[in-house]
């Protein structure tokens, strides 16, 4: 049984993305006991799947490495991966949490040498690359990504009991593979809970006029991000999923499913800037041969992002069309997507053809109020609202609002401070 030493002065953090990890580290580094529960095999969340940040176009690996080092060095922080909170009972200052831990089938002896995945036959869609068609496959024993923390392989449960599982076991010379691991359920006490379950990309298949689920060369912005990454499914090459040909003329459609009463009511705040950033990927891949066209309602690049927007706007290889694209069809002869709509500045109809179309889909919170283990208040967009009814449960990052990385980190620090206040009252260290 996994041992977790916790009391009603412990802070439980649910979700190990950038917000959850930030909140956990801030609390642990001032001396609080923290248990972080993450359902994926690693911490870092969706930030790990980014190629570059806007507006500086720097890589996330630097910040991730710093936070990983902080986590390794702090004895106050316990991280449970492949785990989910299934129940929370009690009240602020006195919660009992139940956590389900799924088997990894690999123990702490793992050195991440990679021998276990070498000779396997079975392949699966790689969720880390958003399952980007045939370009993104992984073996049944895998390291989620290069900088994964913990740096330990995972055996896919779908190969347990097969010849591939036996190969994994036989190939490990460190006695790290344990095919007898079982699911575990543990209980422990906590005084406060920080809910940092992050966000999920909106399901582009719901936007039927855009044909995401019908046309191979219509992809999402998160898929394009992975495609541009040299560690991604295409080795950083911008290639069409349909035929592997170079994609040099690319359209970006803003507010795909956002600010729409039929989909997401809210603005996700990151989509405009993400697209402006991704035009740099096109230029970086193809030079002046790379052309980007942005179809937009309006561009939201506030505060310090305005300069970044102006630089993209001044780029002769980037065009802007003020229009809500009505529909996308496919040119059957070459597989090119064809965009139909009306330019709302000149009121001209267009039928524009491209190598590839990228849908700037928004974010929706990974919060399911119906199955939430305690009573909470959520707004009409599904984000957790600050409210006395939430007691000692606080939302961090994109569980509370649509935020970029910088604002998510700031908000997570605030959530940590509120949780610390609760456990301090339990300890009688503040009035």
N, C-alpha and C positions, 0 to 999 in steps of 0.2 A: 504494500500500500504506500502510495506517495505521501510523504509526511509534510504537512504544512503546519507550522507553529504560528498560531494567530490568536488574538484576543479581541475584546471589544474596542481596543485602541488601534487595531489594524485597519488600514484602508484597502479596500478591494477595488481594483481597476479592471474594468471589463473592456477588452479591446487593446491590442498592442500595436496599433498604427502610430503615426507620429504624435497624435494628440494623447493617446493612452500612455505611450512610452514617456512623453514629456511630463505628464501629470505624475506618473509613478516615480520617475527619477527626482522630480522636484520635492516630492514628499519624503522619499527615502533618504535624500541627501541632507535633510534637516533632522534625521533621526527617527522618522516614523517607520513602523513595519508595514510593508506593502506587498500584497499579492496581486500580480498581474495575470489575467486569464485571456488567452488568445486562441481562437479556434483554428487558425492556420498553423502550419508547422514552424513558422518563424515570426519574428516581430519586425515591425517597420511599416506594415500596411501598404497602401497604394503608392506611397512615395517611392518604395523600392522598384516600382514598375515604370517610373518616370525616366526619361532619357536626360532631360535638362529642366532646370527651373527657369521661369521668367522672373524678372526681366534681364538678369545678368547672364543667362544662358550657362550657368554653372551646373555641375553634376551633383546629384543628391548623395553620392557615395561618401563625400567628406563628412557631412552632418550625420549620416548613418553610422559611419565608423566611430565618430566621437560618442554618440549615444550608446552604441554597443559596448564601447570601452567603459563608459560610466556604469552601465548595467553589470558588467562582469566584475567591477571593482567594489560594488556596493553590497555588503552582507545583509542589508535591511530589505533587499528586493528579492522576492521569489517569483520566477516566471514559469507559468504553466502553459505550454503550447499544446496544440491539438485538443483544446479543452473548451468547454462551454458551461456557462452558468445555467443550470436548469431550474433553480428555485432560490428565492431569497425570502426569509421570514423574519418578522420582528419589526423593530422601529429604529429611528435614528439613534445611534449610539449603542444599539444592541441587535445586530442582524446575525442570522445564521444563513450562510450560503452553501448551496449544494452544487458541486462542479463535477461534470462528467469528463473524464480523460480518455480519449480514444488511443488505441495502441499505435505506436510508431513502428514497432517491430525492429527497432534499432536502439541500442542502449548507449550509455556514455562512453563506451570504448571506441566508438566510431572516430576515425581520423579524417573522414571525408576524402579518402584516397580515390574513390570512384570505381574500384575493382568490381563492386557488386552489381553495377549496371552495365557492364561491358558486353556480356554475351546473351542478354535477354532478347526474346523474340517479340513479346507483346509490347505494343505502343499505345499510348493514350493521348488525348488532346491535352496540351499544356495550358492549364488555367492561368499560369503566371503571364503567359503571352496572350491571354484572352481567347485561347483556342483558335488562333488565326489560321483557319483552314488547314490545308496539308503542309503549310510552312511551319507549323508549330506542333511538334510531337515530342513526347518524352517516354523514357523507359519505365518499367514497373518498379524500379528502385532508382531514386533520383535525389539530387540536391536541388531544393526549390529554386535557388538562384545563387550566383557566385559568392555573394557576401552574406548569405543567410545566417542568421543568429537564432538558435544555436547552429553551429557549423556541423550539421549532422544529417546523414541521409535519411530518407523515408521509404518504406516499402508500401506500395499501393495495396490496400486490402483486397483488391480484385484479383491479385495473383496468388493470394494465400491458398494453399492446397494444390497448386499447380506445379509443373516442372520448373517454371521460371523461379518460383519461390525457393525450390531446392537448389537452383543454381546460385541464387543470391547467398544462401546460407553457406554453400560450399566454397564460394569465392572469397569469403571474408577471413583473413588471417589474424584478425584482432578479436575474434569471438564477440563481435558487436551485434550480430544479427540474432534476434530472439523471436522466432516465429510463434512462440507460445504466449506472447503478450496478450493480455485481455483488457477489455474495457474496465475502467475503475470509476467509482463514485466516491467522492470525499466530501466531508462537511467541515466547515471551520467558521469561527466568529469574525465579525468585522463591525467597526463602529460607523463607518461611512462607505459609500459606494460611488465611484466615478464611472459613468457609463460613456465609453468612448468607442462605440462600435462603428464609427466612421460612416462611409457612404458607399453606394453602389451606382455604377453607370446606369442611366435610364435604358430600358430595353428598346433599342432602335427598331426592332421588328414590329412594335406597336404603331409606328409611324408608317402606315401602309403605303401612302403615296410615294414614299422615298425608296421602297423596294429593297430595303436592307436584307431581308431574308430571301429575296429572289435574284438579286443581281450581285455576282461575286465581286465586282469592282466598286461597290458601295460599302465602305467600312466606317467604323467610328473613330473618333479622335483618340480614344485610349488604345485602340488597335494600331493606329498610325504611330503613336508614341513608341510602342514596342517595335514596330517595323523600322523606325529610324535609329534605334539603339543598336550599336555594333554587337552587343550581347543578345540581341533579339532574334526572332525567328528567321530573318533574311540577312543577318549579319550587317545590318545597317543600310542595306540596299532598298530603295523605294521601288518595289516590284508589284505588279498587278497580281492579285490572288488568282485570277482566272487563267492566266497563261504564263506568268512569270516574266512578262515583258517589262521594260523600264517604264515607270510612270513619271513623266516630266511635266505634263500639263494637268494640274490638279485643282479641283474646286473644293472649297470649304463652305459648308452650309451652317450658318449660325442659328442658335435657338431651335435646334432640332429636338422638338418635344418639350421645350421650356417656354415659359410665359404663354401657356396655351391651356385653355380651360378643359381641353380634351386629354391633356397629358399632365405636365407639371405646371402648377400655377406660378411658381417662383422663378426668379433669375438665379442661376447657379454661381454667378460672380466670376467663375474661373474660365468660362468657355471662350470669351472674346480674347483674353490674354493668351490662352492656350493655342488658339488658332494663329494669332500674331507670331507667337513663338515658333509654331510649326512651319510657317512660311520660311523661316531661317533654315529648317531642315531641308526643304526643297532646294533652296539656293545653295546650301552647303553640299548637297549631293550632285547637283547638275550645273552649278554656276549659272551663267546667263541663259542657258537652255531650259532651266527650271522656271516654270511659270505657275503662279498661284492666283486664283480668283476667289475672293471672299464675298459671299452673298449674305447680307446682314439686314437686320431691322434697324439697329443702332449699335454703335460700338461703345462698350462700357469699359473705359480705361481711365480710372480715376486716380487722383493724387499723383504719386511718383511714376505711375505707368503711362502717363500722357506722353512723355518724351519717347518712350519705347514705341508707342502707337504711331507717333509722327515719323519716326525713322522708317517704319514699315510702310507707311503711306507714301513716303517719298521714294520708295524703291520702284524703279520702272518695271520690274518683273512681277510686281504684285498689283492686282486690279481689285477694285471694290465695286460691287453692284448692290445698290440699295433695293432689296427685294426679298419678300418671303417666297421662296421657291414653291411653286404649286405642286409639281410632280416630277418624277424621274422615270424615264423609260430606257430601255437598252437597245442600242444598235446591234441587231442580230448578226451583222456581218463581221464586226470587229470586237464586240463585247464592250464598247464604250458606253458609259452612262450619258444620257442626254437630258439636260435640265430644261424644264418648261416653266415659264412664269412671266411676270410683267415688271419691268424696271419702274419703280415708283417715283423716280425723279424725272424720267423722260416719258413715262407711260408707254414704253415700247415693249412689245412682246418679244421674247427670245426663245430660242431652242439651241442651247449651247452644249457642245459635245466635249468630253474630257476623257483623259486616260483613266482617271481615278477620282472618286468623290469621297470626301471625308465629312461625316456628320458630326457636328459639335454637339454631342448629347450632354445633357445636364446631369447633375447629381441628385439622388434622392437618399434620404437617411436610411440606414440599416436598422431602423427601429420598428418593431412590430408590437404596437400597444396591446393588441389582443392577447399576445402570449407573454407580455412583460411580467417579470416575477413580482413586482410591487406596483402599487398605484402611482401613476405619473400623469402629468398634464402635457399634452402635445397640441401644437397648433394645426391649422388646416393643411399645412404642407408636410406634417408628420414629424417635425422637429420637436425635441423636448423643451418645454418652457420652464423657466424658473418659477417656482410656485411653492408656497408653504406646504401644500399637499405632498410634495415630493420628499419632504423630510430630510433624511440624510443621503439622498440619492441626487447626484449632480451630473449634468451632461457636460461633456468636453468635446471640443472640436466640432466635426460635422454631424455629430448627434444633436447638436444644439442649433446649428444654422449652416447654410452653404458658405464655406470659407475657403480661402486659399491657404497654402501651407503656413505662411507667416502669421496670419490671423488665427489659424487653428492652434498654433503653438502658444500664442499669447492667451487665447481663451482657455486652453488646457491648464496653463499656470494659474489662472484665476480659479478654475475648478479645484485644483489641488489645494489652494489656500482655503477655500470654503470647507473642503473635507477635513483639512487639518484643524480648523476651528471646532468642528464637531467632535473629533477625537480628543482634542485638548479639553473640551468641556467634560467629556467622560472621565478624563484623567484628573479633573479638578484643577487644571493649571491655568484656567482663565475663568472669569466670572460669567 
